[in-house]
Amino acid sequence: MKVKVIVTLKNGVLDPQGKAIQQTLNGMSFDNVLEVRQGKYFDIEVKESDESKAKTQVEDMCKKLLANLVIEDYKIL
Amino acid sequence: MKSSVIIFPGSNCDRDMDVALKKFGFKNQMVWHNDDEIPKSDLIVLPGGFSYGDYLRCGSIAGKSKIIKSVIDFANSGGLVLGICNGFQILTETGLLPGILQQNKYLNFICKNVFVKIKNKENKYFKNIKKDILELHIAHNEGNYFCSKDELKLIEDNNQIAVTYCDQEGNDNEANNPNGALKNIAGIFNKDKNILGMMPHPERMIDPFLSGEDGSLFFENLIGSL
């Protein structure tokens, strides 16, 4: 089955890319954009039919590789 | 004294480091990332570069490569492990050093000479260096050191800050911070001071005709203290 994961920067962690995107959007006349936070999205195909088993495995992957918990949070969709 | 430089796909300062180590008397060997074991060494170096194309996060893939288990075992047994630039990023990704190197605050790749202040000389890396301020070279896009407040307190309480960015007089304030690093941190130790990660490249400052010689002071001290 396929498991989807989103990794985002924790609140309060500086996101210079997000800031640059926000400023560019403002410059393109999207004046009401107050903040942009950039993240990562993963589509992971796991050879496992049991959804909860697959998600437990993906959670382990998030903690060990996909996210760096010093600055990032992950969400399994 | 024997040293080993680990080569990852995308390392590009490995040979500079080899030249520097040999120049100051190390018997250096190059070790491929896919090997199981590191030959007997007094020092292991993780060199600069762009291991695995900086995919996912800088140093994250190299931090899980086959050779890393041996590096971690060596470090945990008290062996000297030095990570320069991408090597520093790899050390944080393995958890051997706290924190992480984020993208530079102003999104620019920085390539220039900087001054760094030695903050702790009670270790083998800086023990007998007479100068307090060194001129070294930096070249990175992700050198913005960050860690949580709790971690920073531990780092400061244990005197783990190795070097900070400063000006020629040693003022390590925000005006002399090239990349937004917390507390101007350019390099840190682990608690026991046998592991050092730093963004500046001492191996690029070993020849007065090419650059400068403050890197020579670093390597002379290192081989002298082993």
Contacts between the chains, C-beta under 8 A, distances in Angstrom:
chain1	res1	chain2	res2	distance
A	13	B	102	7.7
A	13	B	146	7.1
A	14	B	102	6.7
A	14	B	105	6.8
A	14	B	144	7.5
A	14	B	146	7.4
A	14	B	180	7.0
A	16	B	103	5.6
A	16	B	104	7.4
A	16	B	105	6.0
A	16	B	106	7.1
A	16	B	107	5.0
A	17	B	103	6.8
A	17	B	107	7.0
A	20	B	107	6.0
A	64	B	64	7.9
A	65	B	56	7.3
A	65	B	60	6.6
A	65	B	64	6.3
A	66	B	56	7.5
A	68	B	57	5.8
A	68	B	60	7.1
A	68	B	93	7.0
A	68	B	100	5.7
A	70	B	92	7.9
A	70	B	98	7.9
A	70	B	99	6.2
A	70	B	100	4.7
A	70	B	146	7.3
A	70	B	147	6.4
A	70	B	148	6.8
A	70	B	151	7.8
A	71	B	100	5.6
A	71	B	102	6.7
A	71	B	146	6.3
